[in-house]
Amino acid sequence: MSLELVLTGLGYNVNNSLLEQVKRVLSACDFDEKEIEHIINLHEKIKHLDGFVALSNSEDKFKIKCESQIPQIIDEFNEIVPLWASKYKIIIEKLPNKQTYYIVRRES
């Protein structure tokens, strides 16, 4: 999967800065094409929950975030994301007191 497809799959416009960031993220996480597809599919799956997968502004990682303030939606989001990570053997890290997860890497 091309870097451009990763960006457009997550809703970004393609530019050199984002292409370089995606390259760093993928290198750090050592993801293969199948794992990238799972990440893009998760992005689509959580849209109805005001959720999305994006590039972190502060770290070279993908983040999974829910912007909803509705408790039931937040609960559903927080059920879906860990199940997704477990199913595809991807290590995630939840940020304290936020509805945000970082995708760290694949399980060994």
RODO-2510 file (C-alpha; in nm, 4 decimals, decimal comma):
residues 108
     n   res          X          Y          Z
     1     m     0,0000     0,0000     0,0000
     2     s     0,1414     0,3362    -0,0948
     3     l     0,1971     0,6157     0,1543
     4     e    -0,0489     0,8282    -0,0438
     5     l    -0,3198     0,5644     0,0018
     6     v    -0,2553     0,5577     0,3758
     7     l    -0,3048     0,9335     0,3953
     8     t    -0,6141     0,9456     0,1763
     9     g    -0,7588     0,6434     0,3580
    10     l    -0,7382     0,8416     0,6820
    11     g    -0,8880     1,1528     0,5229
    12     y    -0,5723     1,3575     0,4733
    13     n    -0,4624     1,5579     0,1734
    14     v    -0,1256     1,4394     0,0496
    15     n     0,1767     1,6636     0,1043
    16     n     0,5486     1,6021     0,1564
    17     s     0,5419     1,6687     0,5303
    18     l     0,2645     1,4137     0,5916
    19     l     0,4280     1,1605     0,3592
    20     e     0,7479     1,1833     0,5653
    21     q     0,5542     1,1481     0,8913
    22     v     0,3677     0,8394     0,7662
    23     k     0,6979     0,6898     0,6566
    24     r     0,8427     0,7451     1,0082
    25     v     0,5307     0,6033     1,1778
    26     l     0,5256     0,2915     0,9619
    27     s     0,8971     0,2392     1,0109
    28     a     0,8736     0,2754     1,3894
    29     c     0,5763     0,0372     1,4124
    30     d     0,7054    -0,2077     1,1507
    31     f     0,3555    -0,2516     1,0059
    32     d     0,2910    -0,4523     0,6953
    33     e     0,0238    -0,3835     0,4352
    34     k    -0,2397    -0,5971     0,6109
    35     e    -0,1985    -0,4072     0,9385
    36     i    -0,2281    -0,0762     0,7568
    37     e    -0,5537    -0,1979     0,6006
    38     h    -0,6831    -0,2881     0,9485
    39     i    -0,6013     0,0640     1,0713
    40     i    -0,7833     0,2263     0,7786
    41     n    -1,0807    -0,0077     0,8310
    42     l    -1,0918     0,0907     1,2002
    43     h    -1,0994     0,4559     1,0933
    44     e    -1,4122     0,3827     0,8884
    45     k    -1,5688     0,1668     1,1616
    46     i    -1,5535     0,4332     1,4350
    47     k    -1,6639     0,7348     1,2308
    48     h    -2,0236     0,6973     1,3498
    49     l    -1,8925     0,7333     1,7077
    50     d    -1,7209     1,0663     1,6307
    51     g    -1,4025     0,8620     1,6254
    52     f    -1,1104     0,8552     1,3873
    53     v    -0,7556     0,7382     1,3339
    54     a    -0,5049     1,0152     1,2694
    55     l    -0,1385     1,0977     1,2804
    56     s    -0,0357     1,2266     1,6212
    57     n     0,0818     1,5866     1,6328
    58     s     0,3250     1,5158     1,9153
    59     e     0,4669     1,1706     1,8348
    60     d     0,5369     0,9590     1,5289
    61     k     0,2417     0,7307     1,5950
    62     f    -0,1125     0,6788     1,4808
    63     k    -0,3706     0,7859     1,7346
    64     i    -0,7271     0,6647     1,7712
    65     k    -0,9546     0,9303     1,9146
    66     c    -1,3201     0,9798     2,0063
    67     e    -1,4503     1,3362     2,0189
    68     s    -1,8000     1,2526     2,1414
    69     q    -1,9157     1,3750     2,4817
    70     i    -2,2020     1,1224     2,5011
    71     p    -2,1243     0,8547     2,7620
    72     q    -2,2851     0,5675     2,5679
    73     i    -2,0848     0,6517     2,2557
    74     i    -1,7638     0,6832     2,4568
    75     d    -1,8321     0,3440     2,6161
    76     e    -1,8889     0,1831     2,2754
    77     f    -1,5694     0,3427     2,1423
    78     n    -1,3743     0,2135     2,4434
    79     e    -1,5105    -0,1363     2,3796
    80     i    -1,4400    -0,1419     2,0057
    81     v    -1,0800    -0,0176     2,0122
    82     p    -0,9304    -0,2724     2,2570
    83     l    -1,1203    -0,5566     2,0866
    84     w    -0,9871    -0,4419     1,7495
    85     a    -0,6319    -0,4259     1,8855
    86     s    -0,6593    -0,7707     2,0400
    87     k    -0,8063    -0,9235     1,7242
    88     y    -0,5265    -0,7917     1,5035
    89     k    -0,2493    -0,8294     1,7654
    90     i    -0,1677    -0,4598     1,7773
    91     i    -0,0432    -0,2977     2,0963
    92     i    -0,2242     0,0213     2,1918
    93     e    -0,1758     0,2623     2,4795
    94     k    -0,4663     0,4630     2,6252
    95     l    -0,3885     0,8156     2,7354
    96     p    -0,5016     0,8852     3,0922
    97     n    -0,8306     1,0724     3,1264
    98     k    -0,8763     1,0985     2,7489
    99     q    -1,0627     0,9036     2,4845
   100     t    -0,7410     0,8642     2,2896
   101     y    -0,5195     0,5659     2,2189
   102     y    -0,1804     0,5484     2,0527
   103     i    -0,1045     0,2592     1,8219
   104     v     0,2344     0,1499     1,9509
   105     r     0,3346    -0,1521     1,7408
   106     r     0,2354    -0,5050     1,6522
   107     e     0,2683    -0,7826     1,9064
   108     s     0,5847    -0,9887     1,8789
***
